[in-house]
């Protein structure tokens, strides 16, 4: 029986192009997971978009001589193009500056407010002495007063995980210009996190299947929850729908508050765009639906603590109870799939430090599947992982080109030369059946790993089938069986069957090359569908146009099973599936590659 699976993907911030460190956390893992789920017959809704509010957008717009809206428009398109090039199969990749998003955010807020989970409070806010502009908490750094970590942010310390206020920091400075901020009194609205201590703690205690680092981090947060500001003194954000607040030009929702609600708003927008305004409910209000959230580890707080509390507050399920909000009883996350950091030379990728490889540069030089494969098999799934050109070249040359590409090339080439089509297995032997059994059984093993978001183990198991098939060909030596065509055909039939199986097993990781292999084996039509950029107008303001990523995935042929190849189906003469890279690239990287400053 098919299931409804929500893939909720972290929202990339629209203040610049994305680099490969970003997509190793939110992008490739979520797409590998979603493609597998669709192949397994489940109903998938994969949603996200660009996160476009907040002071950092305003700062970057000023730096580039653009308005905030112009900057958001610019990078919304850049990011959408990059993610489409990488083949991320979103059902909807949208943005947070839409009328639909504003409406959903405001309705969630009002439900929280009515249920008593929002408190007004006079607090201390940081401003820049030179510009008078409010400084976001994340743009203030200093020494953590709890653990002494030098480099803690104004909202939390990444070293000890504790929530902070900018005024708590020792020797705070602005990340924008290095000046010491001034602190002034201002009134804000706060999410009453302590009112979720019991309910959140009880819910987390049931999350036994989560990655241990995520669960431990989230449970530690429950021990010291304090009210957290959800409004800010700025003019670029979602307006606050309360008397005394809605008409204040410098009061808006804090960007983190509206961004996490984007998972719901994007689902609602998708439903509206597909002609059934209530279609989102099968992923959000059906208790049998499953929700998986993908992000880097720096986002655990917002997905394992903040977002569940917002959902509980809307549902009336916090410690104070309350009424169910306008969207019905919304499902809480089933799993938070958080990746660690992809580093370079031991440091986080950083645009400001010049340690960065942009997605579009990588795609232009090497194409999407080599990056997708590297992230899947060697990425930061459970621990920080260092990207090196040497390792990338090794993986591409020895695993993709020599192992997988070579298996496809020699299997199909020999069959084309001798038969022109898939030959009949007229003289099978035990070795043939053993290899085919290995590839058939791999579907359960690889699928089990993918279901639990164990991408490294899944890709390695799929490649184990490829290695076994290469060994089989070397042992059977079909090129020497000219005088025994029946046996030769049985060997080639077996090899082509395993190529077909392995192609299916690798499709979630390598969807672009999987389409090529499908066609080499005589297949027609779409094997693994790709996302499209579609130009749309805002559903609530037709004067606003923007690009979205969507796709027609229902018509793709890829299914998670071994399918018997058709004897007599014409084959295509193959060309190399993956080009081998110059080994010197491993020493220097391409000319555009960064050198850590």
C-alpha distance (Angstrom), angle and dihedral (degrees) to the residues before:
residue distance angle dihedral
X1 . . .
X2 3.81 . .
X3 3.78 121.3 .
X4 3.81 133.7 -148.8
X5 3.81 107.4 -114.6
X6 3.80 122.0 -171.2
X7 3.80 114.5 -157.6
X8 3.80 105.3 -165.1
X9 3.79 109.9 -169.9
X10 3.82 124.1 -161.9
X11 3.81 113.2 -101.8
X12 3.85 114.0 -112.7
X13 3.79 112.6 -133.4
X14 3.80 113.1 -113.1
X15 3.80 99.8 -136.4
X16 3.81 95.6 100.8
X17 3.80 144.9 -16.6
X18 3.79 118.3 -58.2
X19 3.79 123.4 -108.8
X20 3.80 129.4 -148.1
X21 3.79 91.5 -97.2
X22 3.79 89.0 63.4
X23 3.80 96.6 49.8
X24 3.81 92.1 45.9
X25 3.81 87.3 65.5
X26 3.79 106.9 38.0
X27 3.80 107.2 7.3
X28 3.79 118.3 49.2
X29 3.84 97.8 32.2
X30 3.81 92.3 52.1
X31 3.79 92.5 48.7
X32 3.81 95.2 47.0
X33 3.81 87.7 51.2
X34 3.82 94.1 47.0
X35 3.80 94.6 46.9
X36 3.79 90.3 51.5
X37 3.80 92.0 48.6
X38 3.81 91.9 51.5
X39 3.82 90.8 47.5
X40 3.82 88.3 51.1
X41 3.81 88.9 57.7
X42 3.80 99.7 -104.3
X43 3.80 126.1 139.1
X44 3.80 104.8 -112.7
X45 3.80 128.2 -165.9
X46 3.82 109.8 -172.1
X47 3.80 112.1 -175.7
X48 3.78 141.1 169.6
X49 3.80 140.3 116.9
X50 3.77 143.9 -176.4
X51 3.81 117.9 -51.7
X52 3.81 103.1 -135.3
X53 3.79 112.1 169.2
X54 3.79 134.0 86.2
X55 3.79 140.8 61.9
X56 3.83 96.7 -66.9
X57 3.81 89.0 64.9
X58 3.79 90.2 51.3
X59 3.79 91.9 47.9
X60 3.80 93.2 49.9
X61 3.81 91.4 45.7
X62 3.79 89.8 54.6
X63 3.80 90.5 49.1
X64 3.82 91.1 53.1
X65 3.82 95.9 41.5
X66 3.81 93.2 -114.8
X67 3.77 136.1 121.7
X68 3.79 115.9 -106.2
X69 3.79 90.7 -107.3
X70 3.80 92.3 49.6
X71 3.80 91.0 51.2
X72 3.80 92.0 48.1
X73 3.80 90.1 49.0
X74 3.80 91.3 49.5
X75 3.78 97.7 51.6
X76 3.79 95.3 35.9
X77 3.81 86.6 64.2
X78 3.81 94.8 41.3
X79 3.79 92.4 51.5
X80 3.81 93.6 44.0
X81 3.82 89.9 52.4
X82 3.82 91.8 49.1
X83 3.79 93.9 49.4
X84 3.78 91.7 46.2
X85 3.81 89.5 51.4
X86 3.80 89.4 52.3
X87 3.80 89.1 53.2
X88 3.81 98.8 -118.1
X89 3.79 103.3 170.7
X90 3.79 102.1 -141.7
X91 3.76 119.2 173.5
X92 3.78 83.4 -154.3
X93 3.79 130.5 0.9
X94 3.79 105.3 179.5
X95 3.82 136.6 147.0
X96 3.80 140.5 -102.7
X97 3.84 96.3 -119.6
X98 3.81 94.9 78.7
X99 3.77 130.4 112.4
X100 3.80 89.1 -123.7
X101 3.82 92.0 55.8
X102 3.80 92.3 47.4
X103 3.81 90.7 52.7
X104 3.81 95.2 49.0
X105 3.83 92.8 46.3
X106 3.78 91.8 50.3
X107 3.80 92.8 48.0
X108 3.81 92.4 50.4
X109 3.81 89.2 48.6
X110 3.80 93.1 50.0
X111 3.82 90.8 50.9
X112 3.82 89.7 52.2
X113 3.81 90.4 46.4
X114 3.81 94.1 49.5
X115 3.79 91.0 49.2
X116 3.81 91.8 53.2
X117 3.81 99.0 -110.0
X118 3.83 96.3 120.5
X119 3.80 122.1 74.4
X120 3.82 130.5 -172.6
X121 3.77 111.5 -133.9
X122 3.78 138.3 172.3
X123 3.76 108.9 -127.3
X124 3.76 143.5 159.0
X125 3.80 117.8 -87.3
X126 3.78 128.9 -167.5
X127 3.80 121.5 -125.7
X128 3.78 133.8 179.0
X129 3.80 110.2 -107.8
X130 3.80 91.8 -149.0
X131 3.83 99.5 47.4
X132 3.79 104.8 20.0
X133 3.81 88.1 -131.3
X134 3.79 120.3 142.1
X135 3.80 111.6 -108.3
X136 3.80 116.4 -139.0
X137 3.77 115.4 -126.4
X138 3.81 91.9 -114.8
X139 3.81 89.7 57.2
X140 3.78 93.2 60.9
X141 3.78 119.5 79.4
X142 3.76 134.0 -176.7
X143 3.78 143.7 124.6
X144 3.79 117.3 -45.1
X145 3.84 109.8 -115.8
X146 3.82 90.4 -149.3
X147 3.81 106.0 48.2
X148 3.81 102.3 9.3
X149 3.82 94.3 -119.8
X150 3.81 110.8 163.1
X151 3.80 106.5 -137.7
X152 3.79 101.9 39.6
X153 3.81 115.3 153.7
X154 3.76 125.6 -127.6
X155 3.79 92.9 -108.6
X156 3.81 101.0 43.1
X157 3.77 144.5 -14.7
X158 3.80 112.1 -112.4
X159 3.81 89.8 -158.8
X160 3.81 99.9 58.1
X161 3.81 98.8 13.8
X162 3.81 95.9 -128.3
X163 3.80 121.8 146.5
X164 3.79 112.3 -115.4
X165 3.79 141.9 -176.2
X166 3.81 119.5 -134.9
X167 3.79 90.9 -117.4
X168 3.84 88.8 58.2
X169 3.80 92.8 64.3
X170 3.78 121.1 101.4
X171 3.81 110.8 -125.0
X172 3.82 95.9 -3.4
X173 3.81 118.6 -161.0
X174 3.79 135.0 179.6
X175 3.80 114.7 -104.3
X176 3.81 88.1 -150.5
X177 3.80 99.2 63.2
X178 3.81 107.2 -9.2
X179 3.79 95.5 -112.5
X180 3.78 123.6 137.5
X181 3.82 109.4 -103.2
X182 3.78 124.2 -126.5
X183 3.78 118.6 -129.3
X184 3.81 120.5 -140.7
X185 3.80 134.5 173.4
X186 3.80 116.7 -99.6
X187 3.79 136.8 159.4
X188 3.78 120.0 -114.8
X189 3.76 141.5 166.3
X190 3.79 116.7 -110.2
X191 3.78 133.5 -159.0
X192 3.80 104.9 -127.6
X193 3.81 96.9 -130.9
X194 3.84 94.4 170.5
X195 3.82 86.9 65.0
X196 3.82 87.5 67.8
X197 3.80 98.4 48.4
X198 3.79 96.6 107.6
X199 3.81 97.7 35.5
X200 3.81 95.0 45.5
X201 3.79 92.9 44.5
X202 3.80 91.5 50.0
X203 3.81 91.9 48.5
X204 3.81 93.3 48.2
X205 3.79 89.5 52.1
X206 3.82 87.9 65.1
X207 3.85 93.9 53.1
X208 3.79 95.3 92.2
X209 3.81 95.4 144.9
X210 3.81 96.4 59.1
X211 3.78 123.3 111.5
X212 3.83 104.8 -86.1
X213 3.81 95.1 -123.2
X214 3.81 91.5 54.0
X215 3.79 95.5 46.6
X216 3.79 94.6 46.4
X217 3.80 91.9 48.0
X218 3.82 92.0 49.1
X219 3.81 94.3 46.9
X220 3.80 90.8 50.5
X221 3.82 89.1 56.0
X222 3.80 91.7 59.4
X223 3.79 91.5 63.3
X224 3.82 93.3 67.9
X225 3.80 111.4 25.6
X226 3.78 117.3 161.6
X227 3.82 131.7 177.1
X228 3.81 109.4 -78.9
X229 3.81 125.3 -151.3
X230 3.82 114.8 -113.2
X231 3.81 96.5 179.3
X232 3.78 132.6 63.2
X233 3.81 140.2 -167.6
X234 3.80 99.8 -108.5
X235 3.79 139.1 101.1
X236 3.82 99.5 -132.2
X237 3.78 111.0 81.1
X238 3.78 146.9 58.3
X239 3.85 111.8 -43.7
X240 3.80 118.4 -116.4
X241 3.84 110.2 -115.6
X242 3.82 98.4 -143.5
X243 3.79 131.5 106.1
X244 3.77 108.9 -100.7
X245 3.81 91.2 24.9
X246 3.80 108.7 52.0
X247 3.80 94.6 68.7
X248 3.79 96.9 46.1
X249 3.82 106.7 105.1
X250 3.82 92.8 -155.0
X251 3.80 99.3 49.5
X252 3.79 118.2 87.6
X253 3.78 138.0 146.8
X254 3.78 114.5 -82.4
X255 3.80 108.9 -101.9
X256 3.81 95.0 -119.7
X257 3.81 90.6 56.4
X258 3.78 96.2 55.1
X259 3.82 95.0 37.9
X260 3.81 96.9 61.9
X261 3.80 90.2 48.9
X262 3.80 85.6 58.9
X263 3.80 91.0 86.3
X264 3.79 89.2 66.5
X265 3.81 96.0 37.6
X266 3.81 91.9 50.4
X267 3.80 89.7 51.2
X268 3.80 90.3 50.8
X269 3.82 91.0 47.9
X270 3.81 90.9 49.5
X271 3.80 90.0 52.4
X272 3.80 92.3 48.9
X273 3.81 91.6 48.6
X274 3.79 93.3 50.2
X275 3.81 94.4 53.1
X276 3.82 101.0 -106.5
X277 3.79 109.1 89.7
X278 3.81 92.6 -168.7
X279 3.82 97.0 47.9
X280 3.83 92.1 101.4
X281 3.79 90.5 68.6
X282 3.83 95.2 76.8
X283 3.83 87.6 67.5
X284 3.81 97.5 38.6
X285 3.80 111.4 32.8
X286 3.82 102.7 27.0
X287 3.84 105.7 96.1
X288 3.81 89.6 -148.4
X289 3.81 93.0 60.4
X290 3.80 118.9 101.4
X291 3.80 125.2 -137.8
X292 3.81 123.5 -159.8
X293 3.81 122.1 -176.3
X294 3.82 121.2 -158.1
X295 3.79 125.7 -160.6
X296 3.80 146.9 122.1
X297 3.79 119.6 -81.2
X298 3.80 93.0 -101.3
X299 3.81 87.5 69.9
X300 3.80 98.9 53.9
X301 3.81 92.7 102.0
X302 3.78 93.5 58.3
X303 3.80 95.2 45.9
X304 3.80 103.6 36.2
X305 3.80 97.2 37.5
X306 3.81 114.7 14.2
X307 3.81 102.0 38.4
X308 3.83 94.6 46.3
X309 3.80 90.2 51.0
X310 3.81 91.9 50.2
X311 3.80 89.3 51.5
X312 3.80 91.9 46.4
X313 3.80 91.0 48.6
X314 3.80 91.9 50.5
X315 3.80 89.9 47.5
X316 3.81 93.6 48.1
X317 3.81 89.7 -117.6
X318 3.81 100.7 124.0
X319 3.79 123.5 108.5
X320 3.83 89.9 -83.6
X321 3.80 94.6 48.9
X322 3.81 117.1 -145.0
X323 3.78 142.0 168.7
X324 3.80 125.6 -50.2
X325 3.81 109.8 -101.4
X326 3.81 129.9 -122.9
X327 3.83 95.4 -82.0
X328 3.79 95.0 56.3
X329 3.79 125.1 -120.3
X330 3.80 102.9 -26.7
X331 3.80 122.8 -150.1
X332 3.78 118.8 -111.1
X333 3.84 118.6 -135.0
X334 3.78 116.8 -74.7
X335 3.78 92.5 -158.1
X336 3.79 139.4 3.5
X337 3.82 105.8 -145.6
X338 3.78 102.9 -162.9
X339 3.79 123.7 177.0
X340 3.78 126.1 -156.4
X341 3.82 122.1 -123.4
X342 3.79 127.2 -67.4
X343 3.80 103.0 -140.7
X344 3.78 135.1 -171.1
X345 3.79 120.9 -143.5
X346 3.79 86.9 -8.7
X347 3.82 94.5 -57.2
X348 3.79 132.7 101.0
X349 3.78 115.0 -98.4
X350 3.79 105.0 -95.1
X351 3.80 129.6 -179.9
X352 3.80 91.8 -161.7
X353 3.83 92.7 53.2
X354 3.79 93.4 44.1
X355 3.81 91.9 -116.1
X356 3.77 97.5 126.9
X357 3.80 142.2 115.7
X358 3.78 110.5 -164.9
X359 3.79 118.4 -139.7
X360 3.79 94.2 -127.1
X361 3.81 92.9 52.3
X362 3.79 90.2 50.8
X363 3.81 93.3 47.4
X364 3.78 92.7 48.4
X365 3.80 91.9 53.6
X366 3.81 103.9 34.9
X367 3.81 109.5 12.1
X368 3.82 127.0 -123.2
X369 3.80 106.1 -76.5
X370 3.81 97.2 60.5
X371 3.81 90.0 56.0
X372 3.80 92.7 43.4
X373 3.79 90.3 51.4
X374 3.81 94.6 46.9
X375 3.81 92.3 50.5
X376 3.82 91.4 47.0
X377 3.80 98.9 47.2
X378 3.81 101.3 29.0
X379 3.80 104.9 18.3
X380 3.82 132.0 116.5
X381 3.79 97.7 -83.2
X382 3.82 97.5 140.6
X383 3.79 104.6 0.6
X384 3.78 140.2 20.1
X385 3.81 108.9 -75.9
X386 3.78 127.3 -160.8
X387 3.80 117.0 -131.9
X388 3.80 112.6 -141.0
X389 3.78 128.1 174.5
X390 3.78 89.2 -134.4
X391 3.81 92.1 59.3
X392 3.80 91.9 43.7
X393 3.82 91.2 52.3
X394 3.80 91.5 46.2
X395 3.80 93.8 50.5
X396 3.80 92.5 45.8
X397 3.79 96.6 46.1
X398 3.79 102.3 38.4
X399 3.79 102.5 31.5
X400 3.79 106.5 28.4
X401 3.82 101.4 28.6
X402 3.83 104.1 27.6
X403 3.79 99.2 33.6
X404 3.80 110.4 27.7
X405 3.81 100.3 20.3
X406 3.79 92.2 45.0
X407 3.81 92.8 49.7
X408 3.80 91.3 52.4
X409 3.79 93.9 43.7
X410 3.78 99.4 49.3
X411 3.81 95.8 39.1
X412 3.80 94.5 51.0
X413 3.83 94.3 37.0
X414 3.81 93.5 54.9
X415 3.79 92.2 46.2
X416 3.81 91.7 48.4
X417 3.82 91.4 48.6
X418 3.81 95.7 47.1
X419 3.78 103.3 29.9
X420 3.79 112.4 5.3
X421 3.80 87.2 -141.1
X422 3.80 141.5 42.9
X423 3.84 104.7 -58.9
X424 3.79 124.9 -136.7
X425 3.84 118.0 -106.3
X426 3.79 95.1 -123.6
X427 3.83 97.6 155.9
X428 3.84 108.4 33.4
X429 3.80 121.8 177.5
X430 3.79 135.9 -168.1
X431 3.82 93.1 -93.9
X432 3.80 89.6 58.7
X433 3.79 93.5 52.5
X434 3.81 92.6 45.2
X435 3.80 92.2 55.4
X436 3.80 93.6 45.4
X437 3.80 90.3 49.3
X438 3.80 89.9 51.4
X439 3.81 91.7 53.6
X440 3.83 93.3 44.7
X441 3.79 92.5 50.0
X442 3.79 91.3 49.5
X443 3.81 90.5 72.3
X444 3.80 91.5 70.7
X445 3.80 93.2 43.7
X446 3.81 97.9 45.1
X447 3.79 92.0 39.9
X448 3.80 90.8 52.2
X449 3.78 90.7 53.7
X450 3.81 92.6 47.4
X451 3.79 91.9 49.0
X452 3.81 87.7 58.2
X453 3.83 92.9 42.8
X454 3.80 92.5 -112.8
X455 3.76 94.5 145.9
X456 3.78 97.9 164.1
X457 3.80 93.2 54.3
X458 3.81 91.4 43.6
X459 3.81 94.9 52.0
X460 3.80 92.0 44.9
X461 3.80 91.5 51.6
X462 3.80 91.3 49.9
X463 3.81 90.2 50.4
X464 3.81 89.1 50.3
X465 3.80 87.5 65.5
X466 3.81 89.3 50.3
X467 3.81 91.7 51.6
X468 3.81 91.6 48.4
X469 3.80 90.4 51.2
X470 3.81 92.0 50.6
X471 3.79 90.1 50.9
X472 3.79 90.2 48.5
X473 3.80 91.8 54.6
X474 3.79 91.8 47.4
X475 3.81 90.6 49.9
X476 3.81 96.2 45.1
X477 3.84 95.4 42.5
X478 3.82 97.0 -160.0
X479 3.81 90.0 -176.2
X480 3.81 87.6 70.4
X481 3.83 94.8 52.4
X482 3.79 99.2 84.4
X483 3.79 89.9 125.5
X484 3.80 92.8 48.9
X485 3.84 105.0 48.5
X486 3.80 93.5 165.3
X487 3.79 92.2 58.8
X488 3.79 91.6 41.5
X489 3.80 90.2 53.7
X490 3.79 91.8 48.7
X491 3.82 90.5 53.1
X492 3.81 92.9 47.0
X493 3.80 91.6 46.4
X494 3.80 89.5 52.4
X495 3.81 92.0 47.7
X496 3.81 92.3 49.5
X497 3.81 91.1 48.2
X498 3.79 91.0 53.7
X499 3.81 91.2 44.7
X500 3.80 87.2 55.2
X501 3.82 91.9 48.1
X502 3.80 93.5 45.3
X503 3.79 90.4 48.7
X504 3.79 89.3 56.1
X505 3.81 91.8 47.0
X506 3.82 90.3 50.8
X507 3.81 96.8 42.8
X508 3.83 95.9 95.3
X509 3.80 88.9 54.5
X510 3.83 100.2 35.3
X511 3.82 107.1 27.7
X512 3.81 96.0 155.1
X513 3.80 96.8 52.0
X514 3.82 89.4 39.0
X515 3.79 88.0 65.3
X516 3.83 89.3 53.5
X517 3.80 92.7 50.2
X518 3.80 90.2 48.1
X519 3.81 88.9 56.2
X520 3.82 93.7 44.6
X521 3.80 87.8 56.8
X522 3.79 89.9 54.7
X523 3.79 97.4 -95.7
X524 3.79 122.3 146.7
X525 3.78 132.7 -161.6
X526 3.81 128.3 27.8
X527 3.78 114.9 -28.9
X528 3.80 99.1 173.8
X529 3.81 115.3 11.9
X530 3.77 123.1 -134.7
X531 3.82 129.0 -145.2
X532 3.79 120.8 -102.3
X533 3.79 131.4 -146.2
X534 3.79 107.4 -126.3
X535 3.79 124.0 -172.3
X536 3.80 109.7 -134.1
X537 3.78 140.2 169.1
X538 3.78 124.2 -123.3
X539 3.81 108.9 -89.2
X540 3.80 90.9 -133.3
X541 3.82 101.1 32.6
X542 3.83 114.1 36.1
X543 3.82 90.6 -169.4
X544 3.83 89.7 72.4
X545 3.81 118.6 78.1
X546 3.79 128.3 -175.0
X547 3.81 141.4 155.7
X548 3.80 123.2 -101.6
X549 3.78 132.7 -173.8
X550 3.79 114.8 -124.8
X551 3.79 134.4 147.9
X552 3.78 145.5 -165.3
X553 3.78 100.0 -122.0
X554 3.79 98.2 154.4
X555 3.80 91.9 79.5
X556 3.79 98.4 53.0
X557 3.80 117.1 115.1
X558 3.80 100.0 -145.2
X559 3.81 110.4 116.5
X560 3.79 129.2 173.6
X561 3.79 99.8 -111.3
X562 3.76 142.2 79.2
X563 3.80 108.7 -92.4
X564 3.80 118.7 -162.5
X565 3.79 110.4 -116.9
X566 3.79 116.1 -120.0
X567 3.80 115.1 -110.2
X568 3.79 110.3 -128.5
X569 3.80 96.2 22.7
X570 3.84 107.9 143.1
X571 3.80 115.6 -112.9
X572 3.80 129.5 -146.2
X573 3.78 122.8 -126.3
X574 3.82 104.6 -106.8
X575 3.77 130.6 -126.4
X576 3.83 121.3 -161.6
X577 3.78 110.3 -65.7
X578 3.81 93.2 -153.7
X579 3.79 126.4 19.6
X580 3.79 114.5 -131.0
X581 3.79 113.8 -117.9
X582 3.79 125.5 -128.5
X583 3.84 106.5 -97.4
X584 3.82 88.3 -136.8
X585 3.80 87.0 68.6
X586 3.79 87.4 70.3
X587 3.79 89.9 62.6
X588 3.80 100.6 44.6
X589 3.78 109.1 12.2
X590 3.83 119.6 -139.3
X591 3.80 119.8 -45.5
X592 3.79 92.2 -99.4
X593 3.81 93.7 50.3
X594 3.81 114.6 118.3
X595 3.76 126.2 -112.5
X596 3.77 111.8 -145.4
X597 3.77 110.0 -109.3
